[in-house]
Amino acid sequence: MKRIAILASGSGSNAENIANYFRETRTAEVSLIIANNPNAYVLERAKRLGIESAVVSKSGFMEADGVIAMLKERGIDFVVLAGFLLLVPRKLIQAYPGRIVNIHPALLPKHGGKGMYGDNVHKAVVACGDTESGITIHLIDEHYDEGTTFFQAKCPVLPTDTYEDVAAKVHSLEYEHFPHVIEEILSTL
């Protein structure tokens, strides 16, 4: 069974959704959740789900050797970024080539890059007058939101939508599609 580590910086609702999905399908297992924020609610979710968790500081993460050792010691096959806000260092990408995936709350290449996460993205979508938004699931590379795209799903953005409305639509797409796409990618490894 493939072993997944999830990296998250905040609430962790996607991490919980992914963990529950794989508990039901038994096609993989979320074995570790790493947060870069000691106050991230994802740590509470991990505890409640009985999943091992760890906090790694930004400097520790950027150095990467400790994170790589942690992943290797636990037999991690695949890494999922779910609301993780740090740029993944080259050393970690090289340790897990083609095995680190991210979800972005917009249709890349639009509204991607440094600082484009969460509500910042949804506000930009509304401010630009976009008529659609969605999600992009992609492999990561050494740049924010530029890796090879695996999957996109779209939702309409109405002229009356607030950024909160867009966020709700996008979150729905994340919960619906992210676990399935991870499972599909894992089946190719």
N, C-alpha and C positions, 0 to 999 in steps of 0.2 A: 504494500500500500504506500502510495506517495505521501510524503510528509511536507506540510506547508508551514511556512512562517509568515506572519502578517506584520507589517510595519505600519504603525498608525501614530498620529499626533494628537488626536482629539477624542471625540465622543465614542467612536468605534462601532457605530450602528452597522456599517458594511462588514466589519470584522465579525460581528455577532451573526449577521445573516449568512456569511460564508461558512462559519463554523457550524451553524445549525444545518445548513444544506448538506455539508459533507458528513455530518453525523447521521443524517437520514439516508443518503445514497451509499455511504461506506465505500466510495471510490477513492477517497483520499482522507487525510486527517489534518486538521489544524493543530499543530503540535506546540507552537510557540507564538506569542505575541510580544513584539518589542515596541516600546514607546520611547520617544525622545523627550517627552514631557512628563515629569513625575506626577503631575496633577491631572493627566489625561483620563477621562472617564473610561476609556478602553481598558484600563487596568482593572477597574471594578467589574467590567463585563467579563474579562478573562477569568477573574477569580470566581465569579458566579458560574461560569461555564466549566470550571475545573481545568483550564488551560494554563500551562506554565507561562509566566510573563516576566519581562525584564525591562528595566529602564536604562537606556544608554544616553549619555549626554551628547550634545552636538559635537563636541570635540572628540569624544570617544567614537562616535559614529563616523566622523570624517577621517579619523585615523584608520578605521575599518578592521584592523587585525583582530581585535577582541570580538567584534561582531561576526566576522568570518569564522573564528574558532568556535563561537557559541553555536552557529548554524551547523557547522561540520560535526561537532560533538553530538548534536541531536539528530543527525542524519537527515537534515532538511534537504529536500529535493527541489523545492520551488519557493520563490519569495513573491508575496503579493503586497503591493503598496495600496493601502486603503485609507486615504486621507492623511498621507504622510507628507510633511511639508519640506523636508530637507532634500537637497540634491544628493543623489546616491553617488558615492565616490567611485572612481574608476576601478580601484582595487576590488571592490565588492562586485561590480559588474563583471570583471574578469574572472572572479571566483565562481560566478553563476551565469555564464554566458548564455543568453537566450532563455533564461529561466527567472527573470524578474519582470513582473507585469504591473502596470499601473492603470487606474481608472481616472479619467479626467471628466469633469462635469460640463463639457461643451463639445462641440463638433470641431475637433482639431483639423486644420491648423488655426482656426479662429479661436481667439480668447485663450491662448496658451502662453506659457513662459513664466518667468519669475514673478511672483506676486499674484498670479492668476490662480486662485483657489477659492473654493467655497463661495460665499456671497459676493466676493469681488468679481467672480466670473458671471454670476447671474445678474448683477448690476450692470456689467458691461454689455451683456446680451440685450437687456432692456434699453440701455442708453443708446445703443447702436441701431435700435429699431429692427433687430433681427426678427424674422417671421418663424424661425425654428431654432431649437437648441437640441441638446441631447447629451449622449455620453460617447466617449472614445476609450476603448480598452486597447492598450498598446504596450509593447516591449519598451523597456527604458534604455536610454543611452546616456551619454555624459552631459546632455542638455535637458533642460526642463521641457517636457511634452513634445519631444521630437522623434521618439523611437517609432519603429514599424507598427502600424495600426493593424490590429486583429479584427476589430469589430466596432461598429458604430450603430447606435439606435437614436431615432429622432422623435421629437415631440413638437407640436405647434406652439408658437408664442403669439398670443393674441395682443392686439393693440392695447387692450385694457389690463393685461397681466402686469402685476408688480414683480419685483425680483423674487419675492417670497413665493409667488405663484409658480414662477419658473423653477425655483429650487424644489418645490414639492413635486413637480412633474419629472424633473431630472432624478431626484432621489428614487422615485418609483421605478424609473428605468434601471437605475443602479441595482436595486434590490432584485428586480426581475431577471436581469441578464448577467451580472457579474459572476455569480457562482457557476452558471452554465458554461460561460466562456472559459473560465479557469479550468473546469472539468474537460472541456474540449482540447485546450492546450495541453493539459496533463496527459491526455490520451496519445499525444504525439511524441512524448518523451520516452 
